[in-house]
Amino acid sequence: MPKVGKILFRTHAIKRMFQRRISEKDVRFVLETGEIIEAYPDDTPFPSRLILGWMESRPIHLVVADNTADNEIIVITVYEPEQDKWSPNFKRRIP
């Protein structure tokens, strides 16, 4: 992924980051090195995506929206995916 510019954090994301001990630095690292595993191009007001990244051996999922007009990434939520809800590589949801 390209270098990340301006990042905005929704209040929900900040609360979840605090609860889950995920720092702003961690989020930026995942944005820069992670892999898009789901895309939601029809989300409003901006298209969004689910990104998988790793902090050492810890998987992290970010849901972000892309405000391309203002060159901003909006972090909606941040979490560590639950093993029983995701494939072993945390890239696919278990039905």
N, C-alpha and C positions, 0 to 999 in steps of 0.2 A: 504494500500500500504506500501511497505517496506520503510525504511529510505532512503532518497535520497542522492546520492553521488555528483559527479561532474555535474554541470549544465552549459551548454553553451547557451548564448543568441544570436540569430541572430539579426542583425541590425534592421530588420523589427519589431521584438518583442520588442526591447528596445524602438523604436519610439512609438509603440502602447501602451506600458505600461505607458510611459510618458503622452501621450495624454489622456489616460483613467484613470490616477491616480491609477495604480496598481503597487505595489512595488515588489521588488525582494523577500522580506519576504512573501508577499501575494502569489507569484508564488510558492515558496517552500512549503508553507502551503497547497496549493491546490494539489501539487504533492504528498504530504505525506498523505493527508486525502481524496482526491477526488476519483471519480468513473469514470472508463473508460466507455464511452457511445458509442464510435465507435472505431473500429480498422481498420487500413489500412496496413495489413501485406505485401502487394506487393509494397508499396512506395519505391522509391529509392532516395538516396543511402541507406537509412535505413528505416525499418518499422516504422510507426508512429501511433499515437492514439489521440483521442479527449477526454479530461478529463473535467468533471464537478465538480466544487468545490464551496464552499460557504464562503464568507467573511461576517459573520453575516447574514443578509438577502439578500445580493447581490450575484447573481449567477455569476460565472466566468468560462469561457471556455478557456482551454489551448490546443493548438495543439503542440505536442512534437514528436520528433523522438528519437529512441533508438539505440545508437551506443554501442551495447553490447561488442564488441571487446575491446573498450577503456573504458568501464564502464562510459559512458556519456549519459546524457539526453540533447537533443538539443531543446530549446524552439523556435518554429517557429513563433507562434503568440499567442496573449492573447487578449481576448475581453469579454465584457458583452453581452450575447446573447439577441437578440431583441425578445420581447414578441410575436410579430406577425409572427415570423418565426419559433418558437419553441413551443412545447407542454407546458402546464402550469408548469410542473416540469423541463423544459429545457433539457429533455433527448432525445426527438424525434423531428426531423425536421417536419414542417408542409408542406405537398406537395403543 
